[in-house]
């Protein structure tokens, strides 16, 4: 493998990972939002139960 072809491969890999970055960040943000929503839902459900029992 020549030095030039190795360099172009490295550059292609860097560009490819950059292109993948936003989607992985979006996926992480979406999962974080869903996780937070689930926690909020659990809290409100338990609060409603406590109010009914009280």
VMD Tcl script that builds the backbone (N, CA, C; Angstrom):
set m [mol new atoms 162]
animate dup $m
set s [atomselect $m all]
$s set {name element resname resid chain x y z} {
  {N N UNK 1 A 0.856 -1.201 0.000}
  {CA C UNK 1 A 0.000 0.000 0.000}
  {C C UNK 1 A 0.891 1.250 0.000}
  {N N UNK 2 A 0.613 2.147 -0.911}
  {CA C UNK 2 A 1.421 3.369 -0.970}
  {C C UNK 2 A 0.955 4.357 0.084}
  {N N UNK 3 A 1.814 5.312 0.382}
  {CA C UNK 3 A 1.479 6.301 1.401}
  {C C UNK 3 A 0.245 7.103 0.998}
  {N N UNK 4 A 0.148 7.447 -0.316}
  {CA C UNK 4 A -0.978 8.278 -0.771}
  {C C UNK 4 A -2.314 7.556 -0.566}
  {N N UNK 5 A -2.371 6.285 -0.979}
  {CA C UNK 5 A -3.641 5.568 -0.856}
  {C C UNK 5 A -4.022 5.394 0.615}
  {N N UNK 6 A -3.005 5.192 1.470}
  {CA C UNK 6 A -3.293 5.070 2.900}
  {C C UNK 6 A -3.878 6.374 3.428}
  {N N UNK 7 A -3.305 7.520 2.984}
  {CA C UNK 7 A -3.791 8.828 3.433}
  {C C UNK 7 A -5.221 9.059 2.963}
  {N N UNK 8 A -5.512 8.725 1.689}
  {CA C UNK 8 A -6.876 8.947 1.211}
  {C C UNK 8 A -7.844 8.068 1.986}
  {N N UNK 9 A -7.433 6.838 2.321}
  {CA C UNK 9 A -8.303 5.973 3.127}
  {C C UNK 9 A -8.581 6.610 4.485}
  {N N UNK 10 A -7.551 7.165 5.111}
  {CA C UNK 10 A -7.728 7.793 6.419}
  {C C UNK 10 A -8.672 8.984 6.309}
  {N N UNK 11 A -8.512 9.774 5.230}
  {CA C UNK 11 A -9.379 10.939 5.051}
  {C C UNK 11 A -10.820 10.503 4.822}
  {N N UNK 12 A -11.010 9.475 3.981}
  {CA C UNK 12 A -12.362 8.979 3.748}
  {C C UNK 12 A -12.992 8.516 5.053}
  {N N UNK 13 A -12.214 7.847 5.889}
  {CA C UNK 13 A -12.741 7.390 7.167}
  {C C UNK 13 A -13.139 8.552 8.048}
  {N N UNK 14 A -12.319 9.611 8.051}
  {CA C UNK 14 A -12.631 10.775 8.881}
  {C C UNK 14 A -13.901 11.450 8.385}
  {N N UNK 15 A -14.026 11.574 7.045}
  {CA C UNK 15 A -15.227 12.213 6.494}
  {C C UNK 15 A -16.452 11.358 6.810}
  {N N UNK 16 A -16.296 10.034 6.671}
  {CA C UNK 16 A -17.420 9.146 6.945}
  {C C UNK 16 A -17.879 9.241 8.392}
  {N N UNK 17 A -16.919 9.298 9.325}
  {CA C UNK 17 A -17.294 9.380 10.737}
  {C C UNK 17 A -17.938 10.730 11.035}
  {N N UNK 18 A -17.472 11.782 10.348}
  {CA C UNK 18 A -18.101 13.095 10.555}
  {C C UNK 18 A -19.545 13.057 10.093}
  {N N UNK 19 A -19.777 12.359 8.980}
  {CA C UNK 19 A -21.139 12.294 8.463}
  {C C UNK 19 A -22.019 11.507 9.427}
  {N N UNK 20 A -21.425 10.515 10.095}
  {CA C UNK 20 A -22.208 9.706 11.027}
  {C C UNK 20 A -22.458 10.441 12.341}
  {N N UNK 21 A -21.624 11.426 12.657}
  {CA C UNK 21 A -21.743 12.125 13.944}
  {C C UNK 21 A -23.142 12.647 14.242}
  {N N UNK 22 A -23.699 13.522 13.378}
  {CA C UNK 22 A -24.997 14.133 13.725}
  {C C UNK 22 A -26.070 13.094 14.022}
  {N N UNK 23 A -26.112 12.029 13.227}
  {CA C UNK 23 A -27.171 11.038 13.443}
  {C C UNK 23 A -27.014 10.363 14.806}
  {N N UNK 24 A -25.774 10.078 15.208}
  {CA C UNK 24 A -25.578 9.436 16.515}
  {C C UNK 24 A -25.917 10.403 17.638}
  {N N UNK 25 A -25.611 11.692 17.448}
  {CA C UNK 25 A -25.978 12.692 18.460}
  {C C UNK 25 A -27.498 12.789 18.545}
  {N N UNK 26 A -28.154 12.820 17.378}
  {CA C UNK 26 A -29.621 12.871 17.368}
  {C C UNK 26 A -30.188 11.654 18.089}
  {N N UNK 27 A -29.638 10.484 17.787}
  {CA C UNK 27 A -30.148 9.271 18.421}
  {C C UNK 27 A -29.986 9.347 19.928}
  {N N UNK 28 A -28.837 9.841 20.381}
  {CA C UNK 28 A -28.600 9.958 21.822}
  {C C UNK 28 A -29.575 10.948 22.438}
  {N N UNK 29 A -29.817 12.072 21.730}
  {CA C UNK 29 A -30.727 13.083 22.266}
  {C C UNK 29 A -32.143 12.528 22.351}
  {N N UNK 30 A -32.549 11.784 21.323}
  {CA C UNK 30 A -33.900 11.217 21.330}
  {C C UNK 30 A -34.049 10.234 22.484}
  {N N UNK 31 A -33.047 9.360 22.668}
  {CA C UNK 31 A -33.151 8.376 23.748}
  {C C UNK 31 A -33.142 9.069 25.106}
  {N N UNK 32 A -32.372 10.166 25.224}
  {CA C UNK 32 A -32.364 10.921 26.481}
  {C C UNK 32 A -33.741 11.510 26.739}
  {N N UNK 33 A -34.361 12.067 25.696}
  {CA C UNK 33 A -35.692 12.654 25.860}
  {C C UNK 33 A -36.688 11.585 26.291}
  {N N UNK 34 A -36.657 10.428 25.621}
  {CA C UNK 34 A -37.585 9.356 25.979}
  {C C UNK 34 A -37.359 8.907 27.412}
  {N N UNK 35 A -36.086 8.821 27.814}
  {CA C UNK 35 A -35.741 8.409 29.175}
  {C C UNK 35 A -36.288 9.417 30.177}
  {N N UNK 36 A -36.115 10.723 29.896}
  {CA C UNK 36 A -36.616 11.762 30.799}
  {C C UNK 36 A -38.137 11.715 30.859}
  {N N UNK 37 A -38.776 11.530 29.702}
  {CA C UNK 37 A -40.243 11.448 29.690}
  {C C UNK 37 A -40.721 10.279 30.536}
  {N N UNK 38 A -40.040 9.149 30.439}
  {CA C UNK 38 A -40.433 7.974 31.219}
  {C C UNK 38 A -40.322 8.268 32.708}
  {N N UNK 39 A -39.249 8.947 33.112}
  {CA C UNK 39 A -39.070 9.285 34.533}
  {C C UNK 39 A -40.183 10.227 34.982}
  {N N UNK 40 A -40.470 11.242 34.168}
  {CA C UNK 40 A -41.525 12.198 34.530}
  {C C UNK 40 A -42.853 11.469 34.658}
  {N N UNK 41 A -43.121 10.568 33.707}
  {CA C UNK 41 A -44.384 9.835 33.750}
  {C C UNK 41 A -44.466 9.004 35.025}
  {N N UNK 42 A -43.371 8.328 35.379}
  {CA C UNK 42 A -43.367 7.513 36.600}
  {C C UNK 42 A -43.618 8.386 37.817}
  {N N UNK 43 A -42.980 9.567 37.857}
  {CA C UNK 43 A -43.152 10.455 39.007}
  {C C UNK 43 A -44.601 10.905 39.120}
  {N N UNK 44 A -45.190 11.343 37.991}
  {CA C UNK 44 A -46.570 11.827 38.049}
  {C C UNK 44 A -47.504 10.694 38.440}
  {N N UNK 45 A -47.268 9.485 37.929}
  {CA C UNK 45 A -48.126 8.352 38.282}
  {C C UNK 45 A -48.044 8.081 39.774}
  {N N UNK 46 A -46.832 8.079 40.327}
  {CA C UNK 46 A -46.688 7.803 41.757}
  {C C UNK 46 A -47.301 8.933 42.577}
  {N N UNK 47 A -47.202 10.180 42.095}
  {CA C UNK 47 A -47.811 11.299 42.815}
  {C C UNK 47 A -49.329 11.155 42.820}
  {N N UNK 48 A -49.891 10.773 41.674}
  {CA C UNK 48 A -51.343 10.585 41.603}
  {C C UNK 48 A -51.760 9.483 42.566}
  {N N UNK 49 A -51.013 8.384 42.613}
  {CA C UNK 49 A -51.335 7.287 43.525}
  {C C UNK 49 A -51.290 7.772 44.968}
  {N N UNK 50 A -50.253 8.553 45.298}
  {CA C UNK 50 A -50.128 9.048 46.665}
  {C C UNK 50 A -51.308 9.938 47.024}
  {N N UNK 51 A -51.747 10.769 46.081}
  {CA C UNK 51 A -52.879 11.661 46.357}
  {C C UNK 51 A -54.141 10.836 46.600}
  {N N UNK 52 A -54.344 9.790 45.815}
  {CA C UNK 52 A -55.542 8.965 45.981}
  {C C UNK 52 A -55.510 8.243 47.321}
  {N N UNK 53 A -54.334 7.778 47.729}
  {CA C UNK 53 A -54.232 7.045 48.988}
  {C C UNK 53 A -54.375 7.976 50.180}
  {N N UNK 54 A -53.918 9.196 50.050}
  {CA C UNK 54 A -53.927 10.134 51.178}
  {C C UNK 54 A -55.342 10.561 51.512}
}
mol reanalyze $m
mol bondsrecalc $m
mol representation Tube
mol addrep $m
